[in-house]
Amino acid sequence: MAEFEGHTVEITEVFNAVYHEFMRARQLHKQFNSAHEGYAVILEELDELWTEVKMRPELRIAGVMRKEALQVAAMAVRFIWDLGI
């Protein structure tokens, strides 16, 4: 369990959030055509997370970091799924 914005988060909640982000992305965007494309998408999401992480702690927004981290995780799952690896 982890603490997020004052409440306890079970690991299943995190996995469910990743799954829903994965499914949302599949509805909005076509599958990755190559490993290079998948890597680029993951890197873009990771850069967005990094933008938030490198802020001074008092300026960081936990919800934004969570959203970006979920997108990184979902795109990693999508990489595996779309490329059949």
N, C-alpha and C positions, 0 to 999 in steps of 0.2 A: 504494500500500500504506500501511497505517496500523498502528500498534502498539496492541494492546488486551490488557491483563492479561498482558503478557509474551510475546505471540505476534503474528506478522504477520497482518493481516486483508486479504484481497483484496477488491476492490470487488464481485466476484461473490458473495462470502459475505454482504456487506451486502444486496445486492439479493435474494438468496435468503431472507434473514431477513425482509425487508420483505414479500416474496411470501407466506411462510408465515404471517406475522401477518395479512396481508390475508385469506388463505383461512380462517384460524381465526375471524376476526371475521365473515366472511360466514356461517360455519356457526352462530355463536352469536346473531347479530343480524340482523333483517330489514334490507332496503336503506333508504338514506336516502330520506325522503319529499319532501324539499325541500332547497334550497341552505342555508336557515337551519338546518335540523337538522344537515346535514353540517358546517357551520361550527361549530355548538355542540359537536359531538363532537370536532372537531379542536382547538377551544379548550380543552376539558376535558383532552385529552391533553397539550396544550402547557402548561397550568397545572400538571399533574403533573410534567412535566419541569422547569418553572421552580422548583417547590418544591425539587427536588433540586439544581438549579444554584445557587440563591442561598444554599445552605449554605456554611459555611466549607470551604475546599478539603480540609482534613484530615478532615472529616466526610462528604464526598461518597462515594457508592458508585458506582464506574464501571459495574458491571453494572446498577444501577437506572437510571442515566442512559441507558445503551444501550437498555434495555428501553423506556423512555418515548420515546426518540427514534425507535425502530423503530415504536412505536405511532403517533406523529405522522405519520411517513412513510406507514405503511400506511393511515391514515385519509385522508390527502391523495390517495392512489391510489384509495381507495374512493370518495371524493367525485367524482373524475373518472369512475370506472366506473359508479357508481350513477346519476349524473345525466346520463350520456351526453355529456359535454363533452370 
